[in-house]
Amino acid sequence: MAYDDALAERLRDRLRDADGVTEKKMFGGLAFLTYGNMTVGVHGDELIARIEPSDTDSALAEPGVRPFAISGRTMRGWILVAGEALDDAELDRWIARARGYVATLPPK
């Protein structure tokens, strides 16, 4: 699956100077990992964000957010945010939310 290059570049712009962040092709898209833990990425024209699993239901109630599933399996703590719902402020908010959660995980 191709991914939205413009969204990928917006993520790169925000994460290129962040400590421990690397870029990797995953899930047919592009992922940004923090110390080896998937944090955010691009899948098609949507943002993938990794959040606190217990916050999944509240995140899914937000406009433009849907579950992220791999091979038909929905993964709690992983969401997709529609590209059209991502103005700069929203993109920054989702990145901060994902980075905040991933910061609680041990490095891989």
HELIX and SHEET records of a PDB file:
HELIX    1   1 ASP A    5  LEU A   15  1                                  11    
HELIX    2   2 PRO A   53  ASP A   55  5                                   3    
HELIX    3   3 THR A   56  LEU A   60  1                                   5    
HELIX    4   4 GLY A   83  ALA A   85  5                                   3    
HELIX    5   5 ASP A   88  VAL A  102  1                                  15    
SHEET    1   A 6 VAL A  21  MET A  26  0                                        
SHEET    2   A 6 GLY A  29  THR A  34 -1                                        
SHEET    3   A 6 ASN A  37  HIS A  43 -1                                        
SHEET    4   A 6 GLU A  46  ARG A  50 -1                                        
SHEET    5   A 6 ARG A  73  ALA A  82 -1                                        
SHEET    6   A 6 VAL A  65  ILE A  70 -1                                        
END                                                                             
